Amino acid sequence: MDEDDLPTLIFSGQISEAAFLKSLLESRGIDTSIETVFLAPVPPKLYVRRRDAQNAVEVIEEFKRNGKRTAT
């Protein structure tokens, strides 16, 4: 596996927010995966490929700057 394909953690928190961010990132062409541990007090984790991490973080930051409106 190429190092650029390694999973990189970009978010950990509420499942509803992780699911929304997953949808937002995938609408931008960024593949994501959510890791959850049911029956454990561990927040879900959202991962992207290392090569997409910077772009994903920028999309999330843009979303947060826009007051939780859909990023453009």
N, C-alpha and C positions, 0 to 999 in steps of 0.2 A: 504494500500500500504506500502510495506517495504521501509524504508528510503534509502536503497541502490538503489531503483528504481526511486527515485526522480530525475527530470531533473536538470542537472548542466550545466551552461553556460561555454563554453570553447572558443568561438570565436565570435567576432562581427566585421563586416567589409563589404567589397565588396561582392556582391552576387556571382560573378564568383569565388572568392577565397573560399567563404563558400561552394559553390557547389562542388568545387574540393576537399576540405578537407572532405566533407561528403562522397564523393566517395572513397577517400583514406582510411578513417576510416572504412567504411563499407567493403572494401576489406580486412581489418584486423579483421573482425568479430565484430566490434563495432557498435551497433545500434545508429543512430543519427536522429535528427530532426532539421529542419530549420524553424525558425519563421520569417515571413516577414510581414511588414505592407505596403501594396501598397498605393500609393497616400499620403505618409507621408515621411518626411525626416529622417527616422529612419533606420539605417543599419540592415541588417538581422542578426539574432543570431543563432548560432549553439549550440545545446544541446546534451549531452549524459547522460546516467544513471550515478548516483553518483559512483557506483561501477566500472565504466569504465573510469572515469575522469582522473585518474593518467596515465593510459595506453594511453589514447587519447592525452593527453598533450605531452607525450614522443614521440608518433608518429609524431605529428606536429613539435615538436622541432627537431627531426631527419630530417624531411623534410626540415626545414629551414636551418639546418647546412649543408646539402648536396647541397646547392645552388639551391633550387627549383627543384632538381631532385627527382624522385620517391624514397621514403624511402624504405630501404631494411630490 
